[in-house]
């Protein structure tokens, strides 16, 4: 299943990433999120398309992949 995420929504969610469910459990340090922030900034106004989304087995968090442009 794919879904679209508008640039303004994407930016708002990334700025507020720490308030996502289990954010600090999944990302105890934000340094490995920097590549995501750079790519998202480079995409500027391009639509993001979620091309992969799966709940991790035995965990209560999701993993997703996005394509820009």
C-alpha positions as CSV (number, residue, x, y, z in Angstrom):
1,X,0.0,0.0,0.0
2,X,1.3,3.4,-0.9
3,X,0.3,6.7,0.4
4,X,1.1,10.4,-0.2
5,X,2.4,12.8,2.4
6,X,2.3,16.4,1.5
7,X,5.4,18.5,2.0
8,X,3.9,20.7,4.8
9,X,2.7,17.7,6.7
10,X,6.0,15.9,6.3
11,X,7.9,18.9,7.6
12,X,5.6,19.3,10.6
13,X,5.9,15.6,11.5
14,X,9.7,15.6,11.2
15,X,10.0,18.7,13.4
16,X,7.8,17.0,16.0
17,X,9.4,13.6,15.6
18,X,10.1,13.2,19.3
19,X,6.4,13.1,20.1
20,X,5.8,10.2,17.8
21,X,4.8,7.0,19.6
22,X,8.0,5.3,21.0
23,X,10.2,7.8,19.3
24,X,13.0,7.7,21.8
25,X,12.7,3.9,22.1
26,X,13.3,3.6,18.4
27,X,15.7,6.5,18.1
28,X,17.6,6.9,21.4
29,X,19.9,9.4,19.7
30,X,18.8,11.7,16.9
31,X,22.1,11.5,15.0
32,X,21.0,8.7,12.7
33,X,17.9,10.7,11.7
34,X,20.1,13.4,10.1
35,X,20.2,11.7,6.7
36,X,16.4,11.6,6.6
37,X,16.3,15.3,7.5
38,X,18.8,16.1,4.7
39,X,16.9,14.1,2.1
40,X,13.6,15.6,3.1
41,X,15.1,19.1,2.9
42,X,16.5,18.4,-0.5
43,X,13.1,17.2,-1.7
44,X,11.7,20.7,-0.9
45,X,8.2,20.7,-2.3
46,X,8.2,17.2,-3.8
47,X,5.5,14.8,-2.7
48,X,6.7,11.9,-0.6
49,X,5.3,8.5,-1.5
50,X,5.4,5.8,1.2
51,X,6.4,2.7,-0.7
52,X,6.9,0.4,2.3
53,X,5.2,0.2,5.6
54,X,5.3,-2.7,8.0
55,X,4.8,-3.3,11.7
56,X,7.8,-4.9,13.2
57,X,7.2,-8.4,14.6
58,X,6.7,-8.5,18.4
59,X,7.1,-4.7,18.6
60,X,4.6,-1.9,18.6
61,X,6.3,0.3,16.1
62,X,6.3,0.6,12.3
63,X,9.0,0.9,9.7
64,X,8.5,2.8,6.5
65,X,10.3,3.8,3.3
66,X,9.6,6.9,1.2
67,X,10.3,8.0,-2.3
68,X,10.4,11.7,-3.3
69,X,9.7,13.3,-6.6
